[in-house]
Structure formats: structure tokens, C-alpha cells
């Protein structure tokens, strides 16, 4: 995979493209048409339907653009959500779950390179060790 361009701002479409660019990925669609990307039958990125736990703190309106991205560890999750100026967040529903949330409407706050890294890390956290090692080696990261 070529090195991602870091100068351009990320878009929601990039999440789809980056997830599909990873090896051994399948995509299924939920009842409301939301995409779920998986490797080896294990989801690593999915577009969540509106739920009461992710809503505007002022209006209470449910967010309709939440993307769930798996992370490798609780430490990784804490690192992504520690800075409240970033677009990553979590809700009590995801306490103890190895994932972070990202509003699609805030993707542009990330560079393409930053988003690429998060999607690749999500894939690595869910891929089998053999697949993960092979991808890392093929990309000169092992």
C-alpha cells in the first residue's frame, strides 16, 4: 500500500476506501444499510446506527454518523480519547470495549494519514496473528 498523503483532510468516504484496501476484508450491511467491515469474520470498523448513548449534549439529538473503530488495547483507546480536541470519543456503553468512536462529520479534523493509521490499526487489532504479521512485513513495518 502506498504511503498515504498526509496533507489532505480525511473524508468519510476514506474510511470505506481504507477499510476495503486492507487484505481479507469483507463488508456486510446492517438492516439500516450501515457498513460493517470485517477481517476473518471479526469486525474492525463499522458505521453505527443512531443510539441513545451517542447524542448531542445540548439538544439530546442522537448522532447518526458514528463510526466505531477497534483498538488494540485500553491504553490505545485512552490515548485517542485523552485529548478532547480530537474527534475521537467514547460513551459509557463502550466502557471496557476495545474501540473508539468517531463522528463522520468530524473526519475532516484528521488528515488522511492520521485516519489511515487508525483504520490500519483497527484491522491489525482484529486480524489473525498470521495475517497481521504478513501485512506488517509486506508494508515494511515488521
SEKOL-521163 format. One line per field, with one value per atom (N, C-alpha, C): residue number from 1; residue in three letters; x, y, z. Coordinates in steps of 0.001 Angstrom, whole numbers. Atoms other than C-alpha are relative to their C-alpha. Layout:
N
seq = c(NUM:...)
type = c(ALA:...)
x = c(X:...)
y = c(Y:...)
z = c(Z:...)
//
This chain:
142
seq = c(1:1:1:2:2:2:3:3:3:4:4:4:5:5:5:6:6:6:7:7:7:8:8:8:9:9:9:10:10:10:11:11:11:12:12:12:13:13:13:14:14:14:15:15:15:16:16:16:17:17:17:18:18:18:19:19:19:20:20:20:21:21:21:22:22:22:23:23:23:24:24:24:25:25:25:26:26:26:27:27:27:28:28:28:29:29:29:30:30:30:31:31:31:32:32:32:33:33:33:34:34:34:35:35:35:36:36:36:37:37:37:38:38:38:39:39:39:40:40:40:41:41:41:42:42:42:43:43:43:44:44:44:45:45:45:46:46:46:47:47:47:48:48:48:49:49:49:50:50:50:51:51:51:52:52:52:53:53:53:54:54:54:55:55:55:56:56:56:57:57:57:58:58:58:59:59:59:60:60:60:61:61:61:62:62:62:63:63:63:64:64:64:65:65:65:66:66:66:67:67:67:68:68:68:69:69:69:70:70:70:71:71:71:72:72:72:73:73:73:74:74:74:75:75:75:76:76:76:77:77:77:78:78:78:79:79:79:80:80:80:81:81:81:82:82:82:83:83:83:84:84:84:85:85:85:86:86:86:87:87:87:88:88:88:89:89:89:90:90:90:91:91:91:92:92:92:93:93:93:94:94:94:95:95:95:96:96:96:97:97:97:98:98:98:99:99:99:100:100:100:101:101:101:102:102:102:103:103:103:104:104:104:105:105:105:106:106:106:107:107:107:108:108:108:109:109:109:110:110:110:111:111:111:112:112:112:113:113:113:114:114:114:115:115:115:116:116:116:117:117:117:118:118:118:119:119:119:120:120:120:121:121:121:122:122:122:123:123:123:124:124:124:125:125:125:126:126:126:127:127:127:128:128:128:129:129:129:130:130:130:131:131:131:132:132:132:133:133:133:134:134:134:135:135:135:136:136:136:137:137:137:138:138:138:139:139:139:140:140:140:141:141:141:142:142:142)
type = c(UNK:UNK:UNK:UNK:UNK:UNK:UNK:UNK:UNK:UNK:UNK:UNK:UNK:UNK:UNK:UNK:UNK:UNK:UNK:UNK:UNK:UNK:UNK:UNK:UNK:UNK:UNK:UNK:UNK:UNK:UNK:UNK:UNK:UNK:UNK:UNK:UNK:UNK:UNK:UNK:UNK:UNK:UNK:UNK:UNK:UNK:UNK:UNK:UNK:UNK:UNK:UNK:UNK:UNK:UNK:UNK:UNK:UNK:UNK:UNK:UNK:UNK:UNK:UNK:UNK:UNK:UNK:UNK:UNK:UNK:UNK:UNK:UNK:UNK:UNK:UNK:UNK:UNK:UNK:UNK:UNK:UNK:UNK:UNK:UNK:UNK:UNK:UNK:UNK:UNK:UNK:UNK:UNK:UNK:UNK:UNK:UNK:UNK:UNK:UNK:UNK:UNK:UNK:UNK:UNK:UNK:UNK:UNK:UNK:UNK:UNK:UNK:UNK:UNK:UNK:UNK:UNK:UNK:UNK:UNK:UNK:UNK:UNK:UNK:UNK:UNK:UNK:UNK:UNK:UNK:UNK:UNK:UNK:UNK:UNK:UNK:UNK:UNK:UNK:UNK:UNK:UNK:UNK:UNK:UNK:UNK:UNK:UNK:UNK:UNK:UNK:UNK:UNK:UNK:UNK:UNK:UNK:UNK:UNK:UNK:UNK:UNK:UNK:UNK:UNK:UNK:UNK:UNK:UNK:UNK:UNK:UNK:UNK:UNK:UNK:UNK:UNK:UNK:UNK:UNK:UNK:UNK:UNK:UNK:UNK:UNK:UNK:UNK:UNK:UNK:UNK:UNK:UNK:UNK:UNK:UNK:UNK:UNK:UNK:UNK:UNK:UNK:UNK:UNK:UNK:UNK:UNK:UNK:UNK:UNK:UNK:UNK:UNK:UNK:UNK:UNK:UNK:UNK:UNK:UNK:UNK:UNK:UNK:UNK:UNK:UNK:UNK:UNK:UNK:UNK:UNK:UNK:UNK:UNK:UNK:UNK:UNK:UNK:UNK:UNK:UNK:UNK:UNK:UNK:UNK:UNK:UNK:UNK:UNK:UNK:UNK:UNK:UNK:UNK:UNK:UNK:UNK:UNK:UNK:UNK:UNK:UNK:UNK:UNK:UNK:UNK:UNK:UNK:UNK:UNK:UNK:UNK:UNK:UNK:UNK:UNK:UNK:UNK:UNK:UNK:UNK:UNK:UNK:UNK:UNK:UNK:UNK:UNK:UNK:UNK:UNK:UNK:UNK:UNK:UNK:UNK:UNK:UNK:UNK:UNK:UNK:UNK:UNK:UNK:UNK:UNK:UNK:UNK:UNK:UNK:UNK:UNK:UNK:UNK:UNK:UNK:UNK:UNK:UNK:UNK:UNK:UNK:UNK:UNK:UNK:UNK:UNK:UNK:UNK:UNK:UNK:UNK:UNK:UNK:UNK:UNK:UNK:UNK:UNK:UNK:UNK:UNK:UNK:UNK:UNK:UNK:UNK:UNK:UNK:UNK:UNK:UNK:UNK:UNK:UNK:UNK:UNK:UNK:UNK:UNK:UNK:UNK:UNK:UNK:UNK:UNK:UNK:UNK:UNK:UNK:UNK:UNK:UNK:UNK:UNK:UNK:UNK:UNK:UNK:UNK:UNK:UNK:UNK:UNK:UNK:UNK:UNK:UNK:UNK:UNK:UNK:UNK:UNK:UNK:UNK:UNK:UNK:UNK:UNK:UNK:UNK:UNK:UNK:UNK:UNK:UNK:UNK:UNK:UNK:UNK:UNK:UNK:UNK:UNK:UNK:UNK:UNK:UNK:UNK:UNK:UNK:UNK:UNK:UNK:UNK:UNK)
x = c(861:0:898:-835:1491:-198:93:2233:-1133:1118:-886:480:-275:-823:-486:363:-809:-539:396:-1626:-1509:1427:-5233:-800:900:-8051:-767:720:-9852:-1474:1442:-13402:-607:689:-15983:244:-227:-15502:1347:-1314:-11876:-74:148:-12983:-365:405:-14727:1164:-1092:-11819:1162:-1114:-9172:-315:384:-11089:21:25:-11644:1379:-1348:-7970:808:-716:-6883:-298:214:-6446:-1041:943:-9046:-1228:1123:-11791:-1298:1356:-15467:-825:895:-18236:-1418:1419:-21778:-734:805:-24616:-1099:1032:-26895:-1377:1381:-30669:-255:188:-30372:1054:-971:-27659:1366:-1293:-24761:1067:-1091:-21451:717:-784:-19618:1157:-1196:-16031:620:-532:-14543:1199:-1119:-11374:-106:139:-11659:-1269:1271:-15260:-69:-46:-14264:-55:123:-15471:1134:-1030:-12868:-400:577:-14764:-1465:1395:-18484:-678:792:-20902:-1225:1007:-23240:-1311:1303:-26933:-155:210:-28179:-448:309:-28277:-100:186:-29302:1267:-1202:-25813:927:-850:-24211:-899:912:-26042:599:-423:-25598:-277:204:-25069:-962:895:-27142:-1435:1344:-30092:-525:412:-30112:-238:212:-30361:1062:-920:-28840:887:-921:-25755:-300:304:-26467:1237:-1213:-22852:1167:-1043:-20934:667:-820:-18126:743:-691:-16749:1269:-1290:-13056:642:-641:-11416:1392:-1360:-8185:635:-713:-5516:-105:-21:-5747:-729:610:-7326:920:-959:-4138:-111:167:-4564:-1284:1271:-8170:156:-184:-7222:837:-855:-4520:-805:786:-7005:-1058:1086:-9719:463:-493:-7494:-91:42:-7326:-1395:1390:-10863:-147:82:-9985:26:13:-9647:-1431:1363:-12728:-349:266:-12416:-680:693:-14713:-486:626:-16437:-1250:1176:-19624:26:29:-20397:-366:357:-21916:1247:-1226:-18379:1084:-966:-16682:458:-549:-14377:41:-15:-14815:1197:-1209:-11635:-303:335:-12918:-140:269:-13226:-1078:1041:-15979:499:-354:-15616:-1248:1129:-18334:471:-336:-18289:132:-33:-18960:1290:-1256:-15631:1228:-1135:-13461:995:-857:-12091:956:-937:-10379:1270:-1161:-7981:586:-595:-5515:-297:162:-5828:967:-1000:-2639:-391:435:-3994:-1138:1122:-7231:486:-549:-5288:637:-660:-3231:-1018:1010:-6312:-739:689:-8085:924:-948:-4957:205:-139:-4503:-1244:1233:-8147:54:-117:-7560:1012:-1037:-4352:-486:488:-6173:-966:1010:-8713:455:-489:-6730:702:-744:-5222:1469:-1427:-1589:756:-663:-537:-263:340:-2388:650:-593:-1156:1502:-1438:2481:284:-204:2181:-206:263:684:1125:-1079:3303:1279:-1212:6109:-112:200:4661:84:-17:4476:1242:-1272:7977:-106:241:6676:351:-333:7926:1458)
y = c(-1169:0:1220:-1193:3346:839:-879:5827:993:-929:7912:1444:-1435:11575:608:-541:13430:1414:-1398:16894:187:-131:16267:-349:300:16299:-1279:1270:12987:252:-38:12298:-1336:1236:9709:-1083:973:8033:-691:594:7454:-1175:1119:5226:-1258:1146:2944:-487:368:3008:-641:534:2406:-1383:1310:-464:-1062:955:-2143:-287:188:-1696:-1009:972:-3975:-1415:1350:-7664:-801:973:-10348:656:-734:-7809:-361:160:-8492:1167:-1058:-5942:-539:346:-6581:1277:-1186:-4163:-351:186:-3835:288:-207:-3512:1399:-1384:228:408:-260:-90:439:-412:663:-1064:902:-856:-528:657:-3349:-698:564:-4188:-1008:1068:-7433:-656:820:-9477:-1319:1311:-13194:-121:59:-12706:887:-880:-10137:1452:-1396:-6576:834:-910:-3843:1462:-1330:-785:-204:31:-264:1332:-1218:2531:-318:305:2548:708:-656:3237:935:-970:6106:-716:616:5095:1085:-1040:6968:374:-321:6813:982:-941:8948:1108:-1074:12231:1361:-1371:15971:351:-288:17085:1152:-1142:20237:-354:254:19065:-1396:1382:15353:-768:658:14575:-1084:1116:11193:269:-111:11234:-1115:976:9498:-384:179:9445:-591:544:7434:-1205:1082:5185:-627:730:2506:-597:518:1640:-759:797:-1162:531:-340:-510:-1230:1175:-2905:-166:99:-2051:1184:-1091:91:1222:-1107:2179:768:-653:2870:822:-713:3847:1291:-1175:6204:1062:-959:7795:766:-656:8531:950:-840:9984:999:-871:11783:1478:-1401:14997:297:-279:16350:832:-760:18470:-914:931:15341:-465:448:13871:-1371:1317:10550:153:-30:9829:-1393:1253:7042:352:-176:6562:-1101:1057:4541:-1377:1267:1888:-763:619:1228:-125:216:1107:-1451:1349:-1895:-622:517:-2338:596:-508:-2053:751:-783:625:1463:-1423:4346:366:-488:6325:1255:-1160:8931:436:-521:11151:242:-220:11132:1473:-1445:14868:649:-547:15340:-647:650:13189:1027:-1025:16359:631:-485:17194:-837:881:14353:139:88:14171:-1393:1324:11315:-987:876:9874:-445:360:10003:-1008:929:8301:-1352:1244:5717:-826:701:4833:-619:516:4427:-1199:1117:2189:-1208:1110:85:-636:536:-262:-787:737:-1315:-1378:1280:-4014:-906:785:-5155:-561:455:-5427:-1167:1050:-7867:-1125:1023:-9780:-1107:1090:-13142:391:-322:-13004:-267:325:-14649:1082:-1061:-12090:1321:-1255:-9212:10:69:-10347:151:-69:-10818:1425:-1375:-7327:927:-832:-5698:-217:312:-7481:575:-493:-6596:1520:-1459:-2945:561:-428:-2842:505:-468:-2402:-1021:1013:-5558:23)
z = c(0:0:0:26:-934:1259:-1172:1825:-213:156:2455:-53:40:1573:1308:-1302:4866:-64:60:3597:-146:252:2600:1250:-1111:5154:-317:163:5690:-273:290:4484:430:-366:5464:-1052:1071:2068:175:-226:3057:973:-942:5945:-783:821:3457:-855:901:986:745:-775:3642:567:-541:5243:-1097:1112:1876:-568:525:963:803:-824:3783:-511:531:2901:775:-583:3548:633:-582:4257:-701:514:3841:536:-463:4114:-40:-78:5218:356:-279:5676:989:-1000:8671:-574:442:8480:-526:447:8011:-1033:1052:5359:488:-539:7683:-279:369:6552:1235:-1032:8756:-708:622:7723:964:-834:8991:-662:456:8700:749:-635:9340:816:-714:10457:1230:-1173:13099:-465:446:12581:583:-481:12861:-198:208:11548:-328:445:11433:223:-58:10862:836:-1011:13821:-302:98:13726:1200:-1081:15891:1262:-1286:19536:1067:-1012:22693:762:-774:24222:-705:745:21477:-546:386:21287:324:-226:21226:1461:-1425:24841:271:-194:24329:-401:518:22215:320:-229:23062:-1281:1292:19347:-213:239:18500:-1205:1123:16319:-996:1053:13035:-803:795:11839:790:-860:14439:-675:540:13221:1175:-1058:15563:-596:440:15180:1152:-1044:17138:270:-401:19019:630:-506:20231:1507:-1463:23925:632:-769:26593:5:39:26579:-1312:1298:22862:-19:-59:23469:804:-856:26295:-697:709:24141:-1060:1053:21343:551:-530:23568:1058:-1075:26091:-349:428:24082:-526:367:23929:-1262:1253:20905:-1224:1131:18742:-233:280:17056:585:-583:18921:1348:-1282:21841:330:-403:23702:796:-847:25680:1051:-1011:28814:-584:641:26515:-442:493:25248:1068:-1079:28663:-40:28:28622:-1386:1378:24862:-723:656:22778:-1297:1184:20434:372:-143:19920:-1005:884:18272:-702:807:15559:-738:780:14167:-1420:1395:10387:-326:257:10424:498:-510:12215:-635:675:9900:-526:569:8322:991:-1004:11595:23:118:10788:-1394:1329:7960:-543:607:5505:643:-613:7001:1399:-1359:10545:-43:120:9509:-488:525:7529:1110:-1102:10591:961:-930:12789:-609:654:10241:-94:76:9709:1370:-1357:13474:413:-303:13779:-650:706:11155:707:-675:12878:1332:-1307:16213:-111:172:14746:-935:919:12103:786:-630:12919:85:-89:14031:-1311:1270:10761:-1036:955:8635:400:-465:10768:-290:264:10528:-1491:1456:6753:-508:440:6291:451:-514:8510:-800:774:6641:-1419:1376:3206:-75:-31:4260:682:-582:5745:1418:-1369:9267:1062:-1018:10942:361)
//
